Amino acid sequence: MAIFNIFSSLVFLLFSCFAIAVPPKFFNVVRYGAISDGTTDNSQAFLKAWKDSCAYNGRRRFWIPNGKFLLRKASFEGLCNGSMAFLIKGTLVAPTDSFFTDTWIAFRYVSGLIVKGGGSLDGQGQSAWHYNDCKTNSNPSDIEIRLCEELQG
């Protein structure tokens, strides 16, 4: 019986090592058609990459590489197959037109969301201040994180 327990423990340990050693799959928005020129709307490319990464079974990384990516509006929604790492290396650029008054980036129903990467969000402050209603609404609505559990950043 002791030999069986030792053997079982070794098999478990071996499989545990393989599970940790499997690298995550990167879902690079550029591979989905995103263009880092700061003027092309990349919303559809980002949402396609998100859909695939959310459905993937295994460790995953939603990857935004270096560059400037205009994102008109995006709602990143779960339920995903496990935790999601949203890695921003580049700059996400908000639209500047007067018709944009809704939420810019939203995360909803994503458990285990991790947002990091050292990149930045350019909300186009100079252009946005003309449409600012802070006197009547003190809650900013450009970025929304709703019903997400175990959020890290």
ChimeraX commands (.cxc) that place a marker at each C-alpha (Angstrom):
marker #1 position 0.00,0.00,0.00 radius 0.5
marker #1 position 2.85,2.38,0.81 radius 0.5
marker #1 position 4.38,1.80,-2.63 radius 0.5
marker #1 position 1.04,2.63,-4.26 radius 0.5
marker #1 position 0.79,5.89,-2.28 radius 0.5
marker #1 position 4.33,6.88,-3.23 radius 0.5
marker #1 position 3.70,6.03,-6.88 radius 0.5
marker #1 position 0.41,7.98,-6.88 radius 0.5
marker #1 position 2.13,10.98,-5.30 radius 0.5
marker #1 position 4.92,10.92,-7.89 radius 0.5
marker #1 position 2.44,10.72,-10.77 radius 0.5
marker #1 position 0.46,13.63,-9.32 radius 0.5
marker #1 position 3.64,15.68,-8.87 radius 0.5
marker #1 position 4.76,14.94,-12.41 radius 0.5
marker #1 position 1.45,16.05,-13.92 radius 0.5
marker #1 position 1.41,19.15,-11.71 radius 0.5
marker #1 position 4.81,20.17,-13.07 radius 0.5
marker #1 position 3.58,19.79,-16.66 radius 0.5
marker #1 position 0.48,21.86,-15.94 radius 0.5
marker #1 position 2.56,24.73,-14.57 radius 0.5
marker #1 position 5.10,24.51,-17.39 radius 0.5
marker #1 position 2.52,24.97,-20.16 radius 0.5
marker #1 position 2.96,28.55,-21.39 radius 0.5
marker #1 position -0.10,30.75,-21.81 radius 0.5
marker #1 position -1.57,31.39,-25.25 radius 0.5
marker #1 position -1.29,35.02,-26.38 radius 0.5
marker #1 position -4.18,36.58,-28.27 radius 0.5
marker #1 position -2.41,39.49,-29.99 radius 0.5
marker #1 position -4.88,42.09,-31.29 radius 0.5
marker #1 position -2.63,42.80,-34.30 radius 0.5
marker #1 position -3.16,39.22,-35.48 radius 0.5
marker #1 position -6.88,40.00,-35.48 radius 0.5
marker #1 position -6.44,43.03,-37.73 radius 0.5
marker #1 position -5.71,45.86,-35.27 radius 0.5
marker #1 position -3.59,48.67,-36.74 radius 0.5
marker #1 position -1.40,50.76,-34.45 radius 0.5
marker #1 position -1.63,54.09,-36.27 radius 0.5
marker #1 position -3.74,55.93,-33.67 radius 0.5
marker #1 position -6.48,56.75,-36.21 radius 0.5
marker #1 position -7.96,53.43,-37.42 radius 0.5
marker #1 position -10.86,52.13,-35.33 radius 0.5
marker #1 position -9.72,48.81,-33.88 radius 0.5
marker #1 position -12.87,47.95,-31.93 radius 0.5
marker #1 position -13.84,44.94,-34.06 radius 0.5
marker #1 position -10.32,43.45,-34.01 radius 0.5
marker #1 position -10.18,43.82,-30.21 radius 0.5
marker #1 position -13.59,42.21,-29.75 radius 0.5
marker #1 position -12.71,39.27,-32.04 radius 0.5
marker #1 position -9.50,38.67,-30.08 radius 0.5
marker #1 position -11.45,38.93,-26.82 radius 0.5
marker #1 position -14.08,36.43,-27.99 radius 0.5
marker #1 position -11.43,33.85,-28.91 radius 0.5
marker #1 position -9.39,34.41,-25.75 radius 0.5
marker #1 position -12.47,34.23,-23.54 radius 0.5
marker #1 position -13.53,30.91,-25.10 radius 0.5
marker #1 position -10.05,29.37,-24.89 radius 0.5
marker #1 position -9.59,26.56,-22.37 radius 0.5
marker #1 position -6.25,27.12,-20.71 radius 0.5
marker #1 position -3.97,29.92,-19.60 radius 0.5
marker #1 position -4.41,32.95,-21.82 radius 0.5
marker #1 position -3.24,36.53,-22.31 radius 0.5
marker #1 position -5.16,39.21,-24.20 radius 0.5
marker #1 position -2.19,41.12,-25.66 radius 0.5
marker #1 position -2.05,44.75,-26.82 radius 0.5
marker #1 position 1.51,45.30,-28.12 radius 0.5
marker #1 position 3.41,48.59,-28.39 radius 0.5
marker #1 position 1.74,51.19,-30.59 radius 0.5
marker #1 position -1.25,53.54,-30.53 radius 0.5
marker #1 position -4.60,51.82,-31.00 radius 0.5
marker #1 position -7.78,53.86,-31.49 radius 0.5
marker #1 position -10.63,52.10,-29.76 radius 0.5
marker #1 position -14.01,53.75,-30.37 radius 0.5
marker #1 position -15.99,51.58,-27.97 radius 0.5
marker #1 position -15.49,48.10,-26.57 radius 0.5
marker #1 position -17.38,45.99,-24.09 radius 0.5
marker #1 position -15.29,43.03,-22.94 radius 0.5
marker #1 position -17.74,40.55,-21.44 radius 0.5
marker #1 position -17.56,37.11,-19.85 radius 0.5
marker #1 position -18.28,34.52,-18.81 radius 0.5
marker #1 position -14.81,33.34,-19.76 radius 0.5
marker #1 position -13.27,29.90,-19.28 radius 0.5
marker #1 position -11.10,30.87,-16.31 radius 0.5
marker #1 position -9.19,33.99,-15.34 radius 0.5
marker #1 position -8.18,36.55,-17.97 radius 0.5
marker #1 position -4.97,38.59,-18.17 radius 0.5
marker #1 position -5.51,41.82,-20.14 radius 0.5
marker #1 position -1.98,43.03,-20.95 radius 0.5
marker #1 position -1.54,46.57,-22.29 radius 0.5
marker #1 position 1.93,47.42,-23.61 radius 0.5
marker #1 position 0.80,50.08,-26.07 radius 0.5
marker #1 position -1.60,53.01,-25.80 radius 0.5
marker #1 position -5.37,52.77,-26.15 radius 0.5
marker #1 position -6.68,56.01,-27.66 radius 0.5
marker #1 position -10.26,57.23,-27.11 radius 0.5
marker #1 position -12.29,58.86,-29.90 radius 0.5
marker #1 position -12.54,62.64,-30.02 radius 0.5
marker #1 position -15.83,63.22,-31.85 radius 0.5
marker #1 position -18.80,64.92,-30.23 radius 0.5
marker #1 position -21.06,61.90,-30.76 radius 0.5
marker #1 position -19.06,59.80,-28.34 radius 0.5
marker #1 position -20.68,60.28,-24.94 radius 0.5
marker #1 position -21.08,56.67,-23.79 radius 0.5
marker #1 position -18.79,54.23,-21.98 radius 0.5
marker #1 position -15.47,53.88,-23.80 radius 0.5
marker #1 position -14.16,50.61,-22.35 radius 0.5
marker #1 position -16.23,48.19,-20.27 radius 0.5
marker #1 position -15.42,44.94,-18.50 radius 0.5
marker #1 position -18.48,42.96,-17.43 radius 0.5
marker #1 position -18.93,39.51,-15.88 radius 0.5
marker #1 position -15.22,38.63,-16.01 radius 0.5
marker #1 position -13.98,36.56,-13.07 radius 0.5
marker #1 position -10.27,36.69,-12.32 radius 0.5
marker #1 position -9.59,39.75,-14.49 radius 0.5
marker #1 position -5.98,40.96,-14.35 radius 0.5
marker #1 position -5.19,44.29,-16.05 radius 0.5
marker #1 position -1.50,45.18,-16.33 radius 0.5
marker #1 position 1.36,45.69,-18.74 radius 0.5
marker #1 position 2.77,49.19,-18.35 radius 0.5
marker #1 position 0.82,50.66,-21.28 radius 0.5
marker #1 position -1.54,53.62,-21.07 radius 0.5
marker #1 position -5.07,54.81,-21.74 radius 0.5
marker #1 position -5.32,58.11,-23.62 radius 0.5
marker #1 position -8.79,59.47,-22.94 radius 0.5
marker #1 position -8.12,62.49,-25.20 radius 0.5
marker #1 position -8.64,64.89,-22.30 radius 0.5
marker #1 position -8.32,68.11,-24.32 radius 0.5
marker #1 position -11.07,67.02,-26.70 radius 0.5
marker #1 position -13.25,65.43,-24.03 radius 0.5
marker #1 position -13.43,68.42,-21.67 radius 0.5
marker #1 position -15.89,70.20,-24.00 radius 0.5
marker #1 position -18.42,67.45,-23.27 radius 0.5
marker #1 position -17.68,67.17,-19.56 radius 0.5
marker #1 position -20.68,67.25,-17.25 radius 0.5
marker #1 position -18.83,66.92,-13.92 radius 0.5
marker #1 position -21.00,69.61,-12.33 radius 0.5
marker #1 position -24.08,67.43,-12.75 radius 0.5
marker #1 position -22.48,63.96,-12.81 radius 0.5
marker #1 position -19.44,63.31,-10.65 radius 0.5
marker #1 position -19.13,59.65,-11.70 radius 0.5
marker #1 position -16.93,59.22,-14.77 radius 0.5
marker #1 position -18.38,56.75,-17.25 radius 0.5
marker #1 position -15.60,56.30,-19.80 radius 0.5
marker #1 position -14.30,53.12,-18.17 radius 0.5
marker #1 position -16.68,50.70,-16.54 radius 0.5
marker #1 position -15.89,47.58,-14.53 radius 0.5
marker #1 position -19.08,45.82,-13.51 radius 0.5
marker #1 position -19.76,42.46,-11.90 radius 0.5
marker #1 position -16.13,41.33,-12.12 radius 0.5
marker #1 position -14.79,39.11,-9.35 radius 0.5
marker #1 position -11.19,38.76,-8.17 radius 0.5
marker #1 position -10.05,41.87,-10.05 radius 0.5
marker #1 position -6.29,42.58,-10.06 radius 0.5
marker #1 position -4.29,45.34,-11.61 radius 0.5
marker link #1:1,2 radius 0.2
marker link #1:2,3 radius 0.2
marker link #1:3,4 radius 0.2
marker link #1:4,5 radius 0.2
marker link #1:5,6 radius 0.2
marker link #1:6,7 radius 0.2
marker link #1:7,8 radius 0.2
marker link #1:8,9 radius 0.2
marker link #1:9,10 radius 0.2
marker link #1:10,11 radius 0.2
marker link #1:11,12 radius 0.2
marker link #1:12,13 radius 0.2
marker link #1:13,14 radius 0.2
marker link #1:14,15 radius 0.2
marker link #1:15,16 radius 0.2
marker link #1:16,17 radius 0.2
marker link #1:17,18 radius 0.2
marker link #1:18,19 radius 0.2
marker link #1:19,20 radius 0.2
marker link #1:20,21 radius 0.2
marker link #1:21,22 radius 0.2
marker link #1:22,23 radius 0.2
marker link #1:23,24 radius 0.2
marker link #1:24,25 radius 0.2
marker link #1:25,26 radius 0.2
marker link #1:26,27 radius 0.2
marker link #1:27,28 radius 0.2
marker link #1:28,29 radius 0.2
marker link #1:29,30 radius 0.2
marker link #1:30,31 radius 0.2
marker link #1:31,32 radius 0.2
marker link #1:32,33 radius 0.2
marker link #1:33,34 radius 0.2
marker link #1:34,35 radius 0.2
marker link #1:35,36 radius 0.2
marker link #1:36,37 radius 0.2
marker link #1:37,38 radius 0.2
marker link #1:38,39 radius 0.2
marker link #1:39,40 radius 0.2
marker link #1:40,41 radius 0.2
marker link #1:41,42 radius 0.2
marker link #1:42,43 radius 0.2
marker link #1:43,44 radius 0.2
marker link #1:44,45 radius 0.2
marker link #1:45,46 radius 0.2
marker link #1:46,47 radius 0.2
marker link #1:47,48 radius 0.2
marker link #1:48,49 radius 0.2
marker link #1:49,50 radius 0.2
marker link #1:50,51 radius 0.2
marker link #1:51,52 radius 0.2
marker link #1:52,53 radius 0.2
marker link #1:53,54 radius 0.2
marker link #1:54,55 radius 0.2
marker link #1:55,56 radius 0.2
marker link #1:56,57 radius 0.2
marker link #1:57,58 radius 0.2
marker link #1:58,59 radius 0.2
marker link #1:59,60 radius 0.2
marker link #1:60,61 radius 0.2
marker link #1:61,62 radius 0.2
marker link #1:62,63 radius 0.2
marker link #1:63,64 radius 0.2
marker link #1:64,65 radius 0.2
marker link #1:65,66 radius 0.2
marker link #1:66,67 radius 0.2
marker link #1:67,68 radius 0.2
marker link #1:68,69 radius 0.2
marker link #1:69,70 radius 0.2
marker link #1:70,71 radius 0.2
marker link #1:71,72 radius 0.2
marker link #1:72,73 radius 0.2
marker link #1:73,74 radius 0.2
marker link #1:74,75 radius 0.2
marker link #1:75,76 radius 0.2
marker link #1:76,77 radius 0.2
marker link #1:77,78 radius 0.2
marker link #1:78,79 radius 0.2
marker link #1:79,80 radius 0.2
marker link #1:80,81 radius 0.2
marker link #1:81,82 radius 0.2
marker link #1:82,83 radius 0.2
marker link #1:83,84 radius 0.2
marker link #1:84,85 radius 0.2
marker link #1:85,86 radius 0.2
marker link #1:86,87 radius 0.2
marker link #1:87,88 radius 0.2
marker link #1:88,89 radius 0.2
marker link #1:89,90 radius 0.2
marker link #1:90,91 radius 0.2
marker link #1:91,92 radius 0.2
marker link #1:92,93 radius 0.2
marker link #1:93,94 radius 0.2
marker link #1:94,95 radius 0.2
marker link #1:95,96 radius 0.2
marker link #1:96,97 radius 0.2
marker link #1:97,98 radius 0.2
marker link #1:98,99 radius 0.2
marker link #1:99,100 radius 0.2
marker link #1:100,101 radius 0.2
marker link #1:101,102 radius 0.2
marker link #1:102,103 radius 0.2
marker link #1:103,104 radius 0.2
marker link #1:104,105 radius 0.2
marker link #1:105,106 radius 0.2
marker link #1:106,107 radius 0.2
marker link #1:107,108 radius 0.2
marker link #1:108,109 radius 0.2
marker link #1:109,110 radius 0.2
marker link #1:110,111 radius 0.2
marker link #1:111,112 radius 0.2
marker link #1:112,113 radius 0.2
marker link #1:113,114 radius 0.2
marker link #1:114,115 radius 0.2
marker link #1:115,116 radius 0.2
marker link #1:116,117 radius 0.2
marker link #1:117,118 radius 0.2
marker link #1:118,119 radius 0.2
marker link #1:119,120 radius 0.2
marker link #1:120,121 radius 0.2
marker link #1:121,122 radius 0.2
marker link #1:122,123 radius 0.2
marker link #1:123,124 radius 0.2
marker link #1:124,125 radius 0.2
marker link #1:125,126 radius 0.2
marker link #1:126,127 radius 0.2
marker link #1:127,128 radius 0.2
marker link #1:128,129 radius 0.2
marker link #1:129,130 radius 0.2
marker link #1:130,131 radius 0.2
marker link #1:131,132 radius 0.2
marker link #1:132,133 radius 0.2
marker link #1:133,134 radius 0.2
marker link #1:134,135 radius 0.2
marker link #1:135,136 radius 0.2
marker link #1:136,137 radius 0.2
marker link #1:137,138 radius 0.2
marker link #1:138,139 radius 0.2
marker link #1:139,140 radius 0.2
marker link #1:140,141 radius 0.2
marker link #1:141,142 radius 0.2
marker link #1:142,143 radius 0.2
marker link #1:143,144 radius 0.2
marker link #1:144,145 radius 0.2
marker link #1:145,146 radius 0.2
marker link #1:146,147 radius 0.2
marker link #1:147,148 radius 0.2
marker link #1:148,149 radius 0.2
marker link #1:149,150 radius 0.2
marker link #1:150,151 radius 0.2
marker link #1:151,152 radius 0.2
marker link #1:152,153 radius 0.2
view
